[in-house]
Amino acid sequence: MIDKAKKQIDKLINNAYNKAQSSGELPEGEALSGAVEIPRDTSHGDYASTHAMAAAKTLRLPPRKIAEILCEHIDLDGSFFTSFSIAGPGYINFVLSDKWYGEVIREVEAMGGDYGSVDIGQGRRVMVEFVSANPTGPMTIGNARGGVLGDTLSAILERAGYNVWREFLVNDAGNQIEIFGRSINARYMQLIVGEENFEFPDDGYHGDDIRELAQLIRDAEGDKLKDLPEDERLQKFTEFALPYNIALMKEHLERYRIRFDRWFHESSLHENGYIDETVKLLKQAGLTYEKDGALWLKNTELGADKDEVLVRSNGFYGYFAVDIAYHREKLDRGFDKAIDIWGADHHGHAIRLITTMTAPQLCTAFGIDGEKYHFLIMQMVRLTRDGETIKVSKRTGKAMSLNDLLDEISVDACRFFFNARPDSHLNFDLGLAVRQDSENPVYYVQYAHARICSLIDALSAEGFSAPICADIDTGILSHESEIDLIKQIALLPEEITIAARDYDPSRINKYVIELAARFHRFYTACRIKGEAQDVLLARLKLADTTRAVIKNCLDLLGVTAPEKM
């Protein structure tokens, strides 16, 4: 409805311009164009147009004079507006009518669970890759934040008309898997010969999960694996532990309400020769050189701050070669956009990779469009309890994992809190997340939904049910708090549009918190029970409309909308 109002203003002004041209009051020219904005101060109007100012140079008249002439010819008959006025150097302000407010409520009723949907995506295919945690241990708090940001952004993009594909890259090859295997090996051998008799690797993973994996293997195989050659023993350990950890990741992410369309295994790029082919293409394009027995990418020539190793001197591919191959493979699958959500600890690598993947020389070598890549960097999380910071280090094994967090905090609170602005550091107060008062934002929003459900139940007992728009007079809804609430309801499609455009899922948090606040103000200012029937039904309809929109927002966030609290 906001978009319809803006388009209607543009039409009203251009109709007025055509009339002014015909009467000779304004010179002939092309259609007027200008911005239609919602001003911060709406005391003089709900929308402000800049058409007169934008036309001043072309029409060679002062903008205020143009505005005065246009206003003489504006005809509001049948429009969404009751009046207009001139402000400042030539703004034309418009005041909304009851018709527009009623149409907002009718639109929510007609669209139901789809209210807020837009079609800026037009079915284009988008891959969102997120979490992609190494399967060498429990998922961390950083993975928890990346998970909800990626999942919520995917939901927003779907609501914006994109065909979205969620993907998790399983790093089941490379150096970290070797360290993983050696860590399990050390714990297994220590179980047999004692910790003092078998050295743990300096770079190993110290978590209790490694001890648990070693114990599971010993329970299944006994001590017989100690006599195998070390390489064979390490292979058996990783063949058991990787599927076990990946299954655990899937289980914990399901608990977190996150599902992926595909768990893409890095090892497949090695097995199908895709990395080999990618490196060959880089060689053919003259983008590599050899040094110290290794093959390097001329990344500084592509605009990065340093060159990168593609093939190490031992013949193994470096992680940069794998990343280039994987991101090339994404577009080879036909995606129109490939969005990555990475943690701040990968910031430098992400900057270099996006520089590489968007460089004209590389795009030509691969036959790809680098404009399709988008990298989002989320900032770190600081967990606190009673003012004290909780350690989140995965390497030392003294971290709170995602599953630990979900044992302590509801999934609803985790998802709502972690979806806060991704480009800012997040202080996650565990105490606040479990509070049942208005200081806790997720409780505040859910309480608004439950409050409306309780109101509907109470009125149902008195014989009233939420009506359809055809059975009420929406023009009754004229109190300031009612108007403010309807305006907020009308904003959802625009919020989804901007959130999808800017890849900022946190906009939905802020929007629904404000929606709940406006409902609480309306509920305080405007009595429903005991009012005359026409007023009661109109306000009940507004409350029920608000309930539906709150639920739509919570669905986007992956948060439940309770009917009782």
Buried (B, 14 or more C-beta within 10 A) or exposed (E): BBEBBBEBBBEBBBBBBBBBBEEEBBEEEEEBEBEBEBBEEBEBBBBBBBBBBBBBEEBEBBBBBBBBBBBEBBEBEEBBBBEBEBBEEBBBBBBBBBBBBBBBBBBBBEBEEEBBBBEEBEEBBBBBBBBBBBBBBBBBBBBBBBBBBBBBBBBBBBBBBBBBBBBBBBBBBBEBBBBBBBBBBBBBBBBBEEEEEBEBEEEBBBBEBBBEBBEBBBEEBEEEBBEEEEEEBBEBBBEBBBEBBBEBBBEBBEEBBBEBEEBBBBBBBBEEEBBBBBBEBBBEBEBBEEEEEBBBBBBEEBBBEEBBBBBBEEEBBBBBBBBBBBBBBBBEEEBBBBBBBBBBEBBEBBBBBBBBBBBEBBBEBBEBEBEBBBBBBBBBBBBBBEEEEBEBEBEEBEBBBBBEBBEEBBBBBBBBBBBBBBEEEBEBBBEBBEEEEEEBBBBBBBBBBBBBBEBBEEBEEEEBEBBEBEEBEBEBBEEEBBBBBBBBBBBBBBBBBBBBEEBBBBBBBBBBBBBBBBBBBBBEEBEBEEBEEEBBBBBBBBBBBBBBBBBBBBBBBBBBBEBEE
